[in-house]
Amino acid sequence: MGVPPAWTGITFTSKLNSAIPPSLSPSEQKLPSPFVVAIIGASRNIGAATAKAFAQAGATGLILAGATESDALVQTKEEVIAAGSSPDLKVTILGADLEDTDSAKRVADTIESAYGRLDVLVNSAGLFNTHASAFNKLDAVQIDQYQKPMAVNYIGKAAVTQAVLPLMLKSEGGAKTIVNVTSILAHFANMAAVGFNISELAINRLTESVAEAYAKDGVLAYAVHPGSVLTLPGPVGMPPEARQGCVDDVGLCGAFLLWLVKERREWLSGRYLSSNWDVEELEAKKSAIIQGDLLKMRLVSETKTGRSLCKQ
């Protein structure tokens, strides 16, 4: 594949990060207190690394949910406690399978009973595929390879968001922030597994919908690509050449999210963002982003020269 088009968002900033830059080191970023964060999909990979980043930055409460209350989730809890910088840090774990929408209420009830507030929800849980046919063209894809990613990546995240919103709205002085971990593959029609791509495109639009609907209530919502990370055990049947491009640090997303939520950035709410982007350059584009309403899903219009002009 050649250089991807600009509308994929890959090069929205000219400088891109693959590892955590010193300026975004979690130990160098500080959160206000109290600060309670729920991370859905925290057993391993990006969710676990993000939980540790928030602990390092001074979160006082962390709710870590996995599909089950597994040994991996218990290990994450131990590592998060060890990484914590706040003496008030409290960590709770629970099983929440996003294919079962009833688990969303269990998440919300646990947060309210144990903490009484919620500042940030990080919807990190994701399902790429469960069968190698997901990488085929439509006529050779098992239909559940559309159904399962949509059930977890879109319906599951929507259910958790719906369940925790009442508590988030009444959390005094809260950050009132929702982060949906998405993927740059949302911008591609036929790369990788199209069922996964479509589910990520759906969560991008849901993020924009939440941001618009609850803006007057002070809610901020972001859809964030975590970088190209080789998560384990990895997608079933993923081609070897695709794995070679997954070179980004598993902790990059958490570091980027700390920068994003440690202060209110209304000008980015409802938009698609990438953890790879340089934050100083992103801030320098603030006026252009606001004036052009960029970084949202939009149709492409044509300029007088015939070249595509897109709202990325």
N, C-alpha and C positions, 0 to 999 in steps of 0.2 A: 504494500500500500504506500502511496506517496504521502506528501504532507497533507494532513486533514484540513478541510476548509475552516476558515475563521469562525464560522457559526457553530462549530463543535465546541468552542470555548477553550480548546487546549492551550492556545497561546494568547489568552486575553491580556495577560501581563507578559512582557518580554522576558523577564527574569522568572524562572520556575524553580521550585524547590523539590528535591527528591528525598532529602533528609531534613531533619528539624534544624532550622537556622538558629544561631545563638540567641537572636533577639526573641525567639518564640519558645525558648527552653521553659518547660513547665515550672522549674524551680525559680525562674526569674519573673514569672507572672503571678500576680496576687489577686485572689478573689475577695470580695467583701464578705462580712460575716453577719448573720448566718447565711449559708449558701447550700441549698439542698438540690442534688442532681439525681435524676433517675436515668439509668442507662439500660436500655432494653437490648439484649444481645451481648452480654458482658462476660460470657464464659471464656472466650478466647479471642485471639486476633485483634481486630481494630477496636472492638468494644472493650476488651480487657485493658488494652493500652490506653484508651481514652479515660477509663476509670482511674487508672494510676496517675494520669496527668492531672485530673481534677483534684485528686488527693494531694499531690505535690504542691498544687497551687493554693491549697488552703480550704477546700470544700469542707463543710462541717457535717454534711450528711450525704451518703451515697446509697442509693437503692440499686442493686445489681440483679438483673433478671436474666435468666437463661431459659431455654426450652424446657429443661428440667433442673432440679437442684443437684447438679452433677458434681463429681470430684473436681472437674475443671473450674466450676463456678466457686467452689469452696477455696480452691487454690488462688483464684483471682482475688477473693475477699482477703485472704492472708497477705497477698502481695500489696493490695491497696492499703491495708492498715499499716504495713511496714513503710509504705511510701508517704503516708500522710504527714502534713506539716502542721495541721491544726490540733491542739490538745482536745478540742471538742468533737473530733471526728467520730462519727457513728456510721457503721456499715451494716446494711441488711441485704440478705440474698433471698431470692424466691424463684420458683419455677413458673414460667409463663410461656406456654406454647402459643404462638401467634396464630396458628391455624385454628385454634379454639378461641373464638372471640369472647367467650365468658372469662377468659384469663385476664382480659383488660380490666374488668371490675376488681379482680383480686389484686392487681397491681395498684390501682387507685386506692383501694381500702387499706392496703398495707402502708402506703406512703402517708395517708392521713392519720392512721392510728399511731404510727411510729414517729412521725416527724411533725405533723400538723401543718406542713407547708411544702411547696414545691417551687423551685426557681427555674430549673431547666429540665426539660425532657429531651434525651438523646435517643431517638429511634434508630438504633444501629443494627438490629437484627435483620438478617437478609438471607434469602434462599436463591441461589443461582439456578440450580437444576437438581434433579434426582435421577436422570437417565441421559445417557450419551446422545440420544436422538435429539436432544434440545439444540444441538449444534447443526442440525440438518436444515434443509429448506422445508417449507410448510408441509408438503405432501408426505414427508418422512419423519415428522415430529409427533411423538405421542401427545395427545391433547392435554394430558395432565401436566405437561411441561409448560403450558400456558397457565393452567389453573393453579398449580401449587405456588409458583413465584408471585402470582397476583394475590393469592390468599394471604401470604406472609408479608410481602413487600409493600403492598398497598392496603388491602383490607385490614390486616393485622395492625399496621401502623396507624391507620385511621381510627380503629377501635380504641387503641391505647390513648391516642390524642383526645378523643371524645371523652374517655373516662376520666382523665386527669385534669381536663380544662377547668371544671368547677373549683377544684382545690387551688390550681394555679391562679385563677382570677381573684381569689380571696386571700392570697398570701401577701400579707402587708409588706410593702417595700420590695416585693419580689422582682426578679428579672423577667418573669413571664415570657420565657423563651422556649420555643420548640425547634429542635434540629432534626431533620430527616436526612439520614445518611443515604445518598443516592449513588448514581454512577454516571460517568461520562458516556457510557454505552447507551444512555437514554437518547442521545443525539444521533445514533446510527440505526439504520433500518436493517442491514443485513450483516453486521459484524457480530461475532460471538453467538449467543443464544437469544433469539428474537423474543421469546416469552419473557425472559429476564429484562431485556431492554424496554419492552412495553410497560412492564410493572414499574420500572424506575421513571419512565416518562410520566406515568400516572401520579406517582408521589410528588414529582416536581410541580405538577398542576395543583394537587391538593395543598401543597405548601403555600402556593400563591393564594389559593382560596382562603385558607386559614388566616393568612396575613391581612387580607383585605377585610374579611368578615369581622375580625376581632381587633382591628387597629385602634378603634376608639376605646377599647378596653385595655390598651397598653400591651397587647400580645405581639411578640415578634416571632417570625417563623422563617427558617432558612432551609434550603435543600443543598447539601454539601457533598461533593465528590471527595472521597478519602484519599485519592491518589491511586495509582495502579499497584496494588498490594497483592502478593501471592498469599492468600489466606489458606489455612490448613483445615481439613484435608484437601480442599480445593474442589472446583467443579468437576463433576463426573464426566470423563471423556474429553476434557479440555485438550485441544491440540497442543503439542509440545512447543510450537512456534509462538503460541499465544502466551504461554507461561514465561517465555524469555523476556517479554515486555513488562512483566510485573516486578519492578525493581525498587519501588518506593518503600520508605520506612513505615512500618506498621504503626509507629507512634506519631507520624506526621499529622494525621487528622486531629488527634487529641490536642496537640499543640496549637493547631490552627483554630480549633473550637474555643480554646481558652481566650485567645485574642478576640474572637468574635463576640463572646458573651460577657467578658469581664466588664464591659461598659455597653450602654445601649447604642446600637447602630441601626436606627430606624431606616436609614437610607439604603440598607441592604436587605431589609425585611421583604419576604416574598420572592427572593431571587435565588437563582442557581449560582453556587460558588464552588470553587475548587481549592482543595488544601494545597495544591501545588503552586498556587498563585502567590506572588510576592506581595505581602500586605502593605508595604510602603507604597508600592506602585498602584495597588488597588485603591488606597486612600487618595492618591493623587488624581485618580479618575472619578472621584466622588461627584463632581459637578456634571461630568459627561454622563455618568450612570443615571443620575436623577433626571437630567434634562431629556435624555433619550429614552428613559424608562428601559434601560438595558438589562440583560441577564434574566429575561423571562421568555417563556415559550410564545413566539409570535410568527406569523407568516412573513416571508421575505418579500420586500417590495423592490421595484426596479428604479435605478437612478436614470438620469437622462443619457448616461453613457452606456446603459445596458448592463452595468455591473451590479451584482447583488449587494444590497445594503440590508443588513439583518440586525434585529434586536437580539443579541446573544443571551 
